[in-house]
Amino acid sequence: MTLPPPELRRLVRRDVRLAAGSVTVGLAAYALLGASWLGWVDRRAAATVVASAAALVAFTCFTWWLAGPAELRRDRYLVLVPVFVIALPGLIALRELGGGLAIVLFSSVIGFSAAVTAGYAWTSRRGR
């Protein structure tokens, strides 16, 4: 099933807005961690905000990607980019909060997910 052009345009606009907003949140997370390292903001409070933002961005992006048309999933990886942008500050925030083993688990999941996503993107481009 192919979407009519107006619906496809609407989907692309929503995807771009979600990606831009989520990348902005990711960049703000880097800035907040930097401010906490400089002593401008409490480290624990900054880590809590960044970890929460990372969880929210990841959940929102994956949900939006899965909620879209299944036949277009291989072409909609733009929606998943913010997850990998905010992953590093999220992992650093978990370390600041005393995550320990959780950091190893989450970093493994993020690395594996990035590899799978890159593989899907590579094969979808080579198949054309």
N, C-alpha and C positions, 0 to 999 in steps of 0.2 A: 504494500500500500504506500503510495506516494502522497505526501501532503500537498494541498493546493498552495500555490505561491504566497497568497496573503498569510496563511497559517504558518508557513515555513518562515516567512519574514518575521512574524511575531515571535516565533520560537527562538530564532537567532537573536533578535533584540533582547529578549529576556535572558538568554544565555550570556550575552555580552555584558548586560547590566549586572547579573549575578557574579560573573567572573571579575569584573572591574571592582565591584563593591567588596568582594571577598579578598581580592589582592590588596585593596586599600586597608582592610582590617589586618591582613598579614604584615604589611609594612608598618602599621601602627604598633603591632605587637613587637616588632624589632625595636622601634623607637622607645617603647615603654620599658623593654628590658635594658636598653642602653641607659635610659634615665635612671633606672634602679641601680645599675652598676656605678653610675656617677654619684649616687647618693641623693638624688633629687626626689626619689619616690621610695617608699618602703619596699624592700625586696620581696617580702612575702606577699604583700598586697599585689604588687605588679605580677608576680608569678601566678597568683590565683586568677587574676584577670586574664592573663595571656593563656593559661591552660583552659579556662572556660571558653575564651574566644576560639581557640584552636578546635575544641570539641564541637562548638556550634558551627563553625565554618565547615569542618569535615562532614558533619551530619547533614547540613543543608546542601552542600555540593553533591554528595553521593545520592541523597534523596532526589534532588532535582534531576540528576543524570539518569537515575533509574526510572523516574516518573515520566520521562520523555518517551517518544515513540521508539519502540525496540529496534526497528529497522534502521534508525538513525544513530544508534548508540556508538557505533564505530566512527562516526564523523563528529561527535560532540564531546571531544576530549577537552575542549576549552573550559568546560564547566569543572573539570577535575584539577586543573592547574593550581587554583588557590589552595587546595589541600596540601600540595607539596611546597607551596610558598610558606605557609604557616606551620609546617611540620617541625622545622628546626626550632623556632622560638617555643613551640609547644613542648617539645622534648626538653629544652633547657629549663622551662618553667617547671616541668615535672621533677627535674633534678633538684631545682631550688626548693621544691616542696618536700623533698626526701623520698622520691619515687623508687630508687634502687632498681629492683628487678622489673618493675613496670616500665622503666625507660628502655631496658633491653627488649622487652616484648613489643612495645609500641614502635621502636625504631626498626625492629625486624619486620613488623607488619607494614610499616610505611615504605621501607626499602623494597620489599617484595611487591607491594602494590604498584610502586613506581615502575618496577621492571615489567610487570604484567601490562600496565597501561602503555608503556613504551613499546612493548611487543605488539599489542593490538594496533597501536597507531602505525607502526612500521609495516605490519602485514596488510593493513587496510590500504596503505599508500602503494605498496608493491603490487597489490592485486588489481590495480586500475590500469 
